[in-house]
């Protein structure tokens, strides 16, 4: 079973590419183990197979050319079916990313995504996952506050094994080191799924920086206005 001590070092060891700075393209990846350099599936948002960024080369075309979402539909890591979508800006508003997937098969698979170019507001982070499983699911969320140097993600939240179905887990983290003086940072989500036999798991995982109070208020007001407009129609 997946160990937290390994999860803590996943992106630190794998994403330390030297001398390159992200151009803020969403990356979706699927792997049979925690060495993501050997990912069987790598998809970049709005790019075809062969596109290279941060030392990785995409193995498949983005199945949906909508800007802000990278999609893969196929098999991966010994799983017969792996349908995954990584969403971020500009499709999503604010500092947030979302990863959802359905996998069918036997064994272990890691489904992950990252994106850069977020402007830090100095506040904490909210990690959340929900879904159904016939095995066990583990969530990890990560940030990189210094993308100008070697890309180096640090863990924000690491869940316990989620082996009840349906499952849900969330965490609010006031991350030390987050500062409003930062101009750019990266966010990443990795979900590990383990099946002892041929089974199915599905999940939706989100990772967001807590919006500033004024921004949250604006969102609430806009949502309320939308409800009023719909009712008047």
Number of C-alpha atoms within 10 A of each C-alpha: 11 17 10 15 9 10 21 19 14 21 25 17 16 16 18 16 16 12 11 15 16 18 11 17 21 25 24 29 27 27 22 21 18 21 14 22 16 15 20 18 21 27 29 32 26 18 20 17 14 15 15 13 16 16 12 19 17 23 18 19 20 24 18 16 14 14 16 18 27 29 26 24 16 12 17 24 21 16 20 13 16 23 16 23 23 30 26 26 20 11 12 13 10 16 22 22 26 21 27 21 21 18 24 21 22 19 17 21 24 23 29 27 26 26 27 24 17 19 16 20 18 19 17 20 23 18 24 20 24 20 20 20 23 20 22 22 30 23 27 25 30 24 25 23 22 16 19 13 14 17 25 20 27 17 19 24 22 19 19 15 18 21 16 14 14 14 15 15 15 16 15 15 15 15 16 10 11 18 14 12 10 15 13 18 23 23 25 28 27 24 25 23 28 24 21 12 12 13 16 20 22 20 21 19 25 22 26 18 24 20 19 13 9 9 12 12 12 12 14 12 12 12 11 11 12 11 11 11 9 8 8 6 5
